[in-house]
Amino acid sequence: MAAPASAASADTKAVIGKSLQSGVSAEASIKYHYWQIGGSKHKGYTRWTGAYDIAGVYTYGKYGTSGGKVVLYVYGKDTKADGRSAGIEIKGLPGYKYPQVFTPKKGKKTFSVGGSTGAKTVYIREVLGNRNKDGVSFDVKKAGKWKKISA
């Protein structure tokens, strides 16, 4: 898979994600790498800054490997009342033509997603955008740089 462009162009399309694969085997034996985008530095976390960070979204999480596949947990918050939904976009999930976007449920400010991605390599980035009336697709209006995560 070729690496995606470093920043989003306006009006890219994604699909609202439901969940990642559950039932990760040997969860306790996975060596996780902890990361955050923006915010105050937390002990033990690697802070991805600059082009990865966009105003209005705060994300952090962990990733590791199980069975040669990336296991990813993401927690986030919509930090700006700007009329757009904040979220995390994941590209490279098997079986999906478009990237998956995970956002807070209606009326909430926080979101989380986690489990096995089923892929050896995925790309993640913070996004701001709007859910479409179809309830399935999401228009990305602003996005950070893609971060590659490999098993």
Residue frames relative to the residue before (quaternion, step in Angstrom):
aa qw qx qy qz dx dy dz
M 1.0000 0.0000 0.0000 0.0000 0.00 0.00 0.00
A 0.3954 -0.7055 0.5375 0.2389 3.55 -0.86 0.91
A 0.5448 -0.6177 0.4510 0.3438 3.54 -1.10 0.64
P 0.4794 -0.6677 0.4864 0.2962 3.58 -0.98 0.85
A 0.6596 -0.4727 0.3945 0.4310 3.55 -1.27 0.28
S 0.5796 -0.6450 0.3779 0.3245 3.57 -1.04 0.69
A 0.7977 0.1164 -0.0819 0.5860 3.61 1.04 -0.52
A 0.5575 -0.6331 0.4286 0.3235 3.52 -1.17 0.60
S 0.3128 -0.6686 0.6253 0.2531 3.47 -1.16 0.60
A 0.6309 -0.5510 0.3768 0.3954 3.57 -1.12 0.53
D 0.8609 0.1851 -0.1435 0.4516 3.50 -1.27 0.61
T 0.2935 0.7130 -0.5795 0.2640 3.59 0.78 0.95
K 0.3750 -0.7473 0.5100 0.2018 3.57 -1.07 0.67
A 0.0075 -0.7587 0.6512 -0.0133 3.52 -1.15 0.80
V 0.4086 -0.6787 0.5527 0.2587 3.55 -1.34 0.14
I 0.4980 -0.6367 0.4959 0.3175 3.58 -1.04 0.79
G 0.3152 -0.7733 0.5259 0.1615 3.59 -0.69 1.11
K 0.3627 -0.7175 0.5537 0.2168 3.54 -1.16 0.65
S 0.7379 -0.3036 0.2213 0.5607 3.60 0.79 -1.01
L 0.4576 -0.6072 0.5535 0.3400 3.52 -1.35 0.13
Q 0.6724 -0.4845 0.3523 0.4348 3.59 -1.25 0.16
S 0.2771 -0.7588 0.5658 0.1656 3.56 -0.92 0.89
G 0.7016 0.4913 -0.3282 0.3985 3.54 -1.30 -0.09
V 0.1628 0.7891 -0.5706 0.1590 3.58 0.88 0.90
S 0.3485 -0.7512 0.5213 0.2059 3.56 -0.71 1.07
A 0.8483 0.1456 -0.1289 0.4925 3.54 -1.22 0.64
E 0.0335 0.8528 -0.5174 0.0631 3.57 1.02 0.90
A 0.6874 0.5069 -0.2950 0.4284 3.60 0.86 -0.94
S 0.6999 0.4807 -0.2836 0.4456 3.62 1.09 -0.56
I 0.5044 0.6503 -0.4311 0.3700 3.61 1.25 -0.07
K 0.2899 -0.7240 0.5983 0.1840 3.57 -0.95 0.91
Y 0.1791 -0.8232 0.5349 0.0637 3.57 -0.45 1.22
H 0.2438 -0.7023 0.6494 0.1601 3.50 -1.30 0.58
Y 0.2408 -0.7989 0.5409 0.1054 3.58 -0.65 1.12
W 0.0070 -0.8115 0.5821 -0.0513 3.57 -0.89 0.96
Q 0.0415 -0.7630 0.6426 0.0558 3.52 -1.33 0.34
I 0.2357 -0.7351 0.6151 0.1601 3.53 -1.22 0.55
G 0.8310 0.0568 -0.0921 0.5457 3.55 -0.58 1.19
G 0.6600 0.5293 -0.3759 0.3781 3.53 -1.33 -0.24
S 0.6678 -0.4674 0.3867 0.4314 3.54 -1.36 -0.03
K 0.5482 -0.6364 0.4358 0.3232 3.56 -1.03 0.82
H 0.1996 -0.7653 0.6042 0.0970 3.56 -0.87 1.05
K 0.5655 -0.6108 0.4355 0.3428 3.58 -1.00 0.83
G 0.8219 0.2376 -0.1956 0.4793 3.54 -0.92 0.98
Y 0.6422 0.5044 -0.3183 0.4816 3.59 1.27 -0.10
T 0.3407 -0.6855 0.5989 0.2351 3.55 -1.14 0.68
R 0.2551 -0.7850 0.5488 0.1321 3.56 -0.74 1.06
W 0.1936 -0.7532 0.6217 0.0937 3.56 -0.70 1.16
T 0.0465 -0.8392 0.5412 -0.0270 3.57 -0.47 1.17
G 0.7002 0.5040 -0.3243 0.3879 3.52 -1.30 -0.42
A 0.8694 -0.0334 0.0441 0.4910 3.53 -0.84 -1.04
Y 0.5980 0.5654 -0.3743 0.4272 3.63 1.19 -0.29
D 0.7104 0.4722 -0.2344 0.4663 3.57 1.14 -0.66
I 0.0038 -0.7736 0.6335 0.0144 3.57 -0.97 0.89
A 0.5490 -0.6165 0.4571 0.3312 3.57 -1.11 0.74
G 0.7388 0.4025 -0.3081 0.4442 3.56 -1.00 0.87
V 0.7498 0.2605 -0.1630 0.5860 3.57 1.31 -0.19
Y 0.0379 -0.7528 0.6560 0.0385 3.56 -1.11 0.75
T 0.0454 0.8103 -0.5815 0.0574 3.61 -0.69 1.04
Y 0.0492 0.7602 -0.6473 0.0241 3.51 -1.28 0.56
G 0.1612 0.8081 -0.5576 0.1001 3.57 -1.19 0.29
K 0.3685 -0.6885 0.5700 0.2556 3.48 -1.29 -0.52
Y 0.0531 -0.7791 0.6227 0.0494 3.54 -1.26 0.46
G 0.0249 0.7770 -0.6279 0.0382 3.51 -1.24 0.58
T 0.4695 -0.6620 0.5099 0.2853 3.55 -1.30 -0.28
S 0.0512 0.7585 -0.6484 0.0410 3.54 -1.08 0.85
G 0.8444 0.0120 -0.0423 0.5339 3.57 -0.69 1.08
G 0.6731 -0.5141 0.2904 0.4453 3.58 1.11 0.67
K 0.6483 0.4801 -0.3123 0.5017 3.58 1.30 0.19
V 0.5310 -0.6304 0.4681 0.3188 3.57 -1.17 0.64
V 0.1466 -0.7317 0.6616 0.0738 3.53 -1.04 0.95
L 0.0223 -0.8336 0.5476 -0.0691 3.57 -0.65 1.14
Y 0.0381 -0.7586 0.6501 0.0200 3.56 -1.04 0.86
V 0.0282 -0.8050 0.5912 -0.0395 3.56 -0.77 1.08
Y 0.0695 -0.7558 0.6508 0.0196 3.54 -1.06 0.89
G 0.0617 0.8320 -0.5474 0.0653 3.56 -0.90 0.81
K 0.1922 -0.7667 0.6050 0.0959 3.49 -1.37 0.27
D 0.3660 -0.6661 0.6071 0.2321 3.51 -1.15 0.78
T 0.1251 -0.8566 0.5000 0.0218 3.59 -0.39 1.23
K 0.7488 0.3419 -0.1977 0.5323 3.58 1.24 0.03
A 0.3256 -0.7331 0.5648 0.1937 3.58 -0.85 0.99
D 0.2301 0.8045 -0.5062 0.2088 3.56 0.31 1.30
G 0.5842 -0.6085 0.3610 0.3977 3.59 1.28 0.20
R 0.6562 0.4586 -0.3135 0.5108 3.59 1.28 0.06
S 0.4486 -0.6646 0.5269 0.2819 3.54 -1.21 0.57
A 0.2988 -0.7254 0.5933 0.1802 3.54 -1.03 0.86
G 0.1509 0.8078 -0.5627 0.0899 3.54 -1.10 0.57
I 0.4063 -0.6384 0.5778 0.3058 3.47 -1.40 -0.20
E 0.2082 -0.7723 0.5921 0.0985 3.55 -0.95 0.93
I 0.1125 -0.7911 0.6004 0.0311 3.57 -0.91 0.96
K 0.0936 -0.7960 0.5980 0.0018 3.55 -0.78 1.11
G 0.7177 0.4377 -0.3224 0.4352 3.56 -1.05 0.77
L 0.4353 0.6820 -0.4805 0.3384 3.59 1.22 0.23
P 0.5020 -0.6734 0.4440 0.3121 3.62 -0.79 0.95
G 0.8086 0.2974 -0.2251 0.4550 3.54 -1.05 0.84
Y 0.6903 0.4379 -0.2833 0.5015 3.60 1.25 0.02
K 0.3895 -0.7267 0.5248 0.2115 3.55 -0.81 1.06
Y 0.7735 0.2686 -0.1285 0.5595 3.56 1.01 -0.87
P 0.5988 -0.5398 0.4347 0.4014 3.60 -1.21 0.42
Q 0.3732 -0.6989 0.5658 0.2281 3.56 -1.24 0.56
V 0.1537 -0.7768 0.6061 0.0747 3.59 -0.98 0.90
F 0.1412 -0.7709 0.6181 0.0612 3.54 -0.94 0.96
T 0.0099 -0.8131 0.5765 -0.0798 3.56 -0.67 1.19
P 0.6324 -0.4995 0.3936 0.4423 3.61 -1.23 0.16
K 0.5338 -0.5820 0.4952 0.3620 3.55 -1.21 0.50
K 0.6790 -0.5022 0.3395 0.4141 3.57 -1.17 0.56
G 0.8137 0.2270 -0.2028 0.4952 3.56 -0.88 1.01
K 0.6654 0.4652 -0.2969 0.5027 3.61 1.28 -0.06
K 0.3705 -0.7315 0.5300 0.2165 3.57 -1.27 0.40
T 0.7374 0.3869 -0.2252 0.5058 3.60 1.16 -0.41
F 0.0605 -0.7833 0.6176 0.0376 3.54 -1.27 0.46
S 0.0203 -0.7805 0.6237 0.0360 3.55 -1.26 0.33
V 0.0062 0.7604 -0.6493 0.0135 3.53 -1.27 0.57
G 0.1639 0.8136 -0.5486 0.1014 3.56 -1.01 0.64
G 0.4505 0.6547 -0.5364 0.2841 3.49 -1.31 0.48
S 0.6990 -0.4201 0.3430 0.4661 3.54 -1.29 -0.31
T 0.3820 -0.7196 0.5327 0.2292 3.57 -1.00 0.80
G 0.3838 -0.7289 0.4792 0.3029 3.59 1.19 -0.48
A 0.6782 0.4559 -0.2695 0.5095 3.59 1.31 0.14
K 0.5025 -0.6348 0.4971 0.3122 3.56 -1.24 0.51
T 0.7854 0.0958 -0.0389 0.6103 3.58 1.20 -0.60
V 0.0188 0.7651 -0.6436 0.0079 3.56 -1.03 0.84
Y 0.2678 -0.7158 0.6174 0.1863 3.54 -1.35 0.28
I 0.0630 -0.7931 0.6050 0.0308 3.58 -0.97 0.84
R 0.0777 0.7783 -0.6226 0.0247 3.56 -1.28 0.46
E 0.5104 -0.6041 0.5131 0.3336 3.52 -1.29 0.47
V 0.0321 -0.8055 0.5917 0.0042 3.57 -1.08 0.74
L 0.1487 -0.7084 0.6771 0.1325 3.49 -1.43 0.37
G 0.2713 0.7673 -0.5491 0.1901 3.57 -0.95 0.79
N 0.4786 -0.6568 0.5083 0.2849 3.50 -1.28 -0.43
R 0.4463 -0.6380 0.5568 0.2894 3.51 -1.17 0.74
N 0.3965 -0.7028 0.5360 0.2480 3.54 -1.04 0.75
K 0.6703 -0.5227 0.3530 0.3908 3.57 -1.23 0.45
D 0.5920 0.5847 -0.3700 0.4132 3.61 1.16 -0.48
G 0.4184 -0.7431 0.4322 0.2931 3.59 1.29 -0.27
V 0.6788 0.4833 -0.2741 0.4802 3.56 1.30 -0.07
S 0.7789 0.3208 -0.1729 0.5104 3.58 0.92 -0.85
F 0.2341 -0.7554 0.6066 0.0812 3.51 -1.33 0.53
D 0.2351 -0.7618 0.5876 0.1379 3.59 -0.88 0.94
V 0.2759 -0.7613 0.5702 0.1383 3.55 -0.61 1.18
K 0.1641 -0.8070 0.5641 0.0602 3.58 -0.67 1.12
K 0.7839 0.0274 0.0036 0.6203 3.58 1.14 -0.66
A 0.0539 0.8191 -0.5670 0.0684 3.57 -0.90 0.87
G 0.4605 -0.6454 0.5356 0.2907 3.51 -1.26 0.51
K 0.6865 -0.4506 0.3740 0.4310 3.52 -1.37 -0.05
W 0.5242 -0.6196 0.4843 0.3268 3.58 -1.12 0.69
K 0.1660 -0.7524 0.6296 0.0993 3.58 -1.05 0.84
K 0.2965 -0.7657 0.5496 0.1541 3.59 -0.71 1.11
I 0.0390 -0.7676 0.6397 -0.0014 3.54 -0.97 0.97
S 0.0305 -0.8230 0.5663 -0.0314 3.57 -0.67 1.13
A 0.5218 -0.6207 0.4923 0.3164 3.52 -1.23 0.61
